[in-house]
Amino acid sequence: MGKIIAIGCFVFLGFLGVAQEIEEGVPWNPNIRLTWADFKGKVPPAAEPAATTASGISYTYSANLLHHEVHLDYEVNAYFYPNESWYRPTLCDENTLSHEQLHFDISELFARKMRDRLERTSFSDDVKAEIRKIYKEILQELQDYQDQYDWETNFSRNREKQLEWNQKIAKALQEGQE
């Protein structure tokens, strides 16, 4: 007999912010770039950054267990959350917008990384826990990478480093890897 498990998990990371209630996200699309009109959130009163992009990864899956062999169907996507993303018009320019777009693009790279991990993993009867562990590991790697990006570019102020990251992420997206 086969056993079907269907699970959904939706989490987002608010970079330079705190994860809040989940909203409808905008899926990453290679042909659509963010505009300032997409940033619909209110600037928090004590916030210091010029802008914040809330983006992250969500996944759903179903697992069919036959004779202790797990067959997995899954979907992993990167999302941008407009109502949790905000900017200060007086402090932001096109360079800032490019920086924020890259945060979203980095989320897509890690969605791809998770899809790759799921594809290469042989799951046991405890598929739910195993997928959750992979997801948590990917989220931690994503957060560390986003932090490194902000630190190296000084939140877009180091234009030379920003251009390096723009090229690095564009190349990774084109190659389909991180």
N, C-alpha and C positions, 0 to 999 in steps of 0.2 A: 504494500500500500504506500502511496505517496503522501507526503505531508506538505502543504503549502503554507508559507509564512509570508505575510506582506507587512512591511514596516515602512514608515516614513519618518524622516527626521529633518527638521528645518531649523537651522541655526544661522545667525549671522554675527559677524564681528564688526563692531563699530570702532574703527581705528581712531585712536586718540579719544575714545569715548567708551561707554559701557553698553554691553548688549542690552537691548530693551525688548519690549513686546514685538513679536514678529508681524510684519506687514507683507503685503503683496510685493514681491520683488520683480525687478526687470531683468530678464535673463541676458547674459553676455552674448553679444552678437558681433562678429568680426567686421561687419559693415556699418555698425552704428557706434558713433562716438558720443560721449557725454557732452552736454552743454550746460551752462549755468542754470538754465531753466529746469533742468532735471533735479536740482538741489532744492527741495521743497521744505526741508526742516527749518526749525527756528534756531537761531544762534543761542546757545545757553548763556545765561547772564555772566558767568565767571569764566567762560571759555577764552583761551589764549590763542589757539590756532586761527589761521586765516580761513581754513576750510576743513571739513571732515567728510570723508567718503565712507559710508557704511556699505560694505559688500561682504560676501562670504559664499559659502558652499552649502548646498543641500543635497540630500540623496533620498531615493526610495529604492526598494528592492523587493523581490519575491524570490523565495528559495523553494525548490522542489527537491525533497529528500527521497531518493530511491535506493534501497539496498546500501544505506550508509554513504551514498555518494550525493553530494550537493550540487545541484544545477542552479546557477544564480542568474536572474535577470535583474538588471539595475539601471538606474538613471542617476547621474551626478551632474549638477549644474552650478555655475557661478551666477550670483545675483547681485544687483545693485538695489539699495533700498532708499528711494527718493525722500521719504518723510523723515528719515534718520540722518540724511546727508544735508549739510548746510555750508554756506560760505558768507564771507563779509565782502560785499562788492567793492568797498573802498580799499581793501587790501589785496584783492585778487586780480590776476591778469591771465593771459593765455598760457603762460608758463605754469601758473598755479593749476589751471584746468588740466593741462597735460600731465602734471604730477598726480592729480586726483584720478585721471583716467588710468594711469599706470597701476594705481592701487587695485582698481577693478580688473585690469588685465592680469595682474599677479594672482588674483583670486581664480581666474580662469585657468592659469597654469597649474594651480594646485588642484582644481577640479579634475584636470587631465591626469595629474599625478595619482589622484585617488582612483580614477577609472582604471589606470594602468595597474595599480596595486590589486584592485578587485579582480582584474582579468588574470593576474599571475598567481593568485592565492588559491590553494586547495582548502576548502572549508570542511569543518567537521560537523557533528550534530549540533554544536553550539555556535551556529553561524551568526546569530544575533549579536552575541558578545564579541565575536571575532571582527565583525564589520564595525561595531561600535569602537573597538580598540583601534582599528585602522583609521577611522574617522577622527578620533581624538588625536592620534599621532599626526595626521595630515593638518588638522587645525593648528596644532602647536607649531609645526614647521612653517605653516602659512603666517602665523602671527610673528614668529621670529624673523622670517624673510621680510615681512612688511616693516618691522622695526628697523632692520638693517637698511632697507631702502630709504626710510625717512632719515635715519642717522647719517648715511653716506651722502645723501643729497641735501642735508640740512633743510628738510621739508620744502624742497624745490629752490632754495636760495643759492645753492651751489650749482650754477648753471652748467658748468663743465661736467660735473658728476651726473646731473640730471640728463644731459644729452647721452652720456655713456649708458645710463640705465634705460633710456628710451630705446637705444639701439639693441641692448642686451635682451630686453623683454620682447621687442618686435621680432628679433631673430628667433627667440625661443618659441614664440607663438607660431611663427612660420614653420619651424621645424617640428612643431607638435610636442615639444618637451620643455622642461624647465632647465 
